[in-house]
Amino acid sequence: MHSTLLSGGEFLLADTARMDTFSPEEFTAEQRQIAETTDEFMKKEVFPFIDRIEEKDNAFIVEKMRQCAELGLFLAEVPEEYGGLELEKTTNMLMIEKVAPATSFCMAFGGHTGIGILPMVYYGTPDQKERYLGKLSSGEWFGAYALTEPDCGSDPLSSRTTATLSADGKYYILNGTKQFITNSAFADLFTVFAKIDGQHFSAFLVEKSFEGFTVGAEEKKMGLKGSSTTQLMLDNVKVPVENLLGEPGKGHKIAFNVLNVGRLKVATQALGMSKGAFGEAASYATMRKQFGKQIGEFGAIKEKLADMTAAIFASETVIYRVAGLLDSRLALLDHSGNDYYERYQKAIEEYAAECAIAKVFCTDELDMVVDEAVQIHGGYGYIAEYPVERYYRDARIQRIFEGTNEINRILIPTMLFRKADNGGSQLWKLVEKIGAGSAAETAYSGEFSDAAATVARLKNLLLQIMGAAAPARDHQEVMLAFSDMIIATFALESTLLRADKTYVSASQLKQELLKAVITVLTFDLSSRVQRAATRCCAYALTGDRLVEMQKEIFILSSPLVERLLEAKHRLYQAAQEAGRYCF
């Protein structure tokens, strides 16, 4: 395979054989050192004190956050001119992955370094950055992001918080209530969204010391019990006009552009949690005995651990493929000019659909992994002293963060159709390929040629069904089915690309594991495409057209997968020997 930087969504048309993607095996020595430093800090300073964090010991959390700052962990996305490191997205995701198993602490860390700092980085004026960015990146101050309101969750533009210019023109007067604000108990600076004159959606930098600004009581949550989450009340809060962030009426750019990378970060949090929960399950399966032998020796448990391993491999692969796409696109930018971050955001927005795919796929896989981890523990999985109980509770919110998975699943095909309607890229030769009728071919001829052929057929099927059912795309149910097909196809292709790239240089053991995981994922993900395609056609088609497409679905989404049981046993054996995720 050779390198081709595709535009957003173009993977649907491109021959897999023509692609090259970033994979975890390509981390540099510097990236691995950053990951090791982060991991060592977490193991020494955070994981042993999970109980204190779960009890919402905010003073302790702040202490550990400031230690993160001393290690430079707050500098990943801060510009070099302001003392930052401006690291690649792949490096940033690797750091988040290491912090993620301490879920509540990760919320504080991610809330500050992501949505707490990034609005300032992307949209702050030189004066705003001078006043605030150094404090935020050093850990002197902490940041928070106030978008959600009691009556507007997935629709932030329906915000009721208002901003009115004072008579002397020196202040905006903010009034309203914000809901579910992370880090609010100890944050010093809040990015608050409000409508100027009740109409123009805008963002403001609000210090906690501003008169009329009140932090509410802590929410009593199902999970993430150690993270601070409260309401914010704004009662005639006077915000200096120089604290308007970005342009008046352009707050939607700040809200939505920050969320694109935010979705990838949620996916990465899910990956780190999955690895943590899996380690607990694999260890328990070796330790626990029933009927005179380790429970891990029973086929039912072997299959669970194998499926969990495959799910984590796919999640990891999807995340770093998308992060690599972002890095490749950003590397093409000229850093000079006052419009750098505007171009930067457009580069990220190019892969908004891929970020949403990662978020949905990885959080769904997390739910499977933590559920099976509890199941492997049996009754003990329901007891709080076992870590899987915490993972299970903390996992549930991930499918709600950064836009619910339903919203994201609708966004994915919506963004792709919008590109088609606008004729905006090479991708939209799609119209010519829809309904081609014959299985797409691929030039790939390597070790995983069967999987590559399956991917080619799934893309062909996806395009046919998107074409056939396009008249019904006003129905969310149809769009959700489209999305499930897209997500599963992207995940299978990603794992194939990674396996192909690393196979030749891998040890014999690693080669066997790569073949096993591709076998498991080819069976699982093509089955998901088949179910979603069948559902979509049942929604949108009737009569002979439905019969015709049902036959095509069976032909294109039914790969011949051999030795599936052997593949699962191989993955289980590796997990048992490692006592953790084995790749």
Buried (B, 14 or more C-beta within 10 A) or exposed (E): BEEEEBBBBBBBBBBBBBBBBBBBEBBEEEBEEBBEBBBEBBEEBBBEBBEBBBEBBBEBBBEBBBBBBEBBBBBBBBBEEBEBBBBBBBBBBBBBBBBBBBBBBBBBBBBBBBBBBBBBBBBBBEEBBEBBBBBBBBBEBBBBBBBBBEEBBEEBEEBBBBBBBEEEEEBBBBBBBBBBBBBBBBBBBBBBBBBBEEEBBBBBBBBBEBEBBEBBEBBEBEBBBBBBBBBBBBEEBBBBEEBBBBEBBBBBBBBBBBBBBBBBBBBBBBBBBBBBBBBBBBBBBBEBEEEEEBBBBBEEBBBBBBBBBBBBBBBBBBBBBBBBBBBBBBEEBEEEEEEBBBBBBEBBBBBBBBBBBBBBBBBBBBBBBBBBBBBBBEEBBEEEEBBBBBBBBBBBBBBBBBBBBBBBBBBBBBBBBEBBEEEEBEBBEBEEBBEEEEBBEBEBEBBBBBBBBBBBBBBBBBBBBBBBBBEBBEEEEBBBBBBBBBBBBBBBBBBBBBBBBBBEEBEEEBBBBBBBBBBBBBBBBBBBBBBBBBBBBEBBBEEEEBEBBBEBBEEBBEBEBEEBEEBBBBBBBBBBEEBBBBB
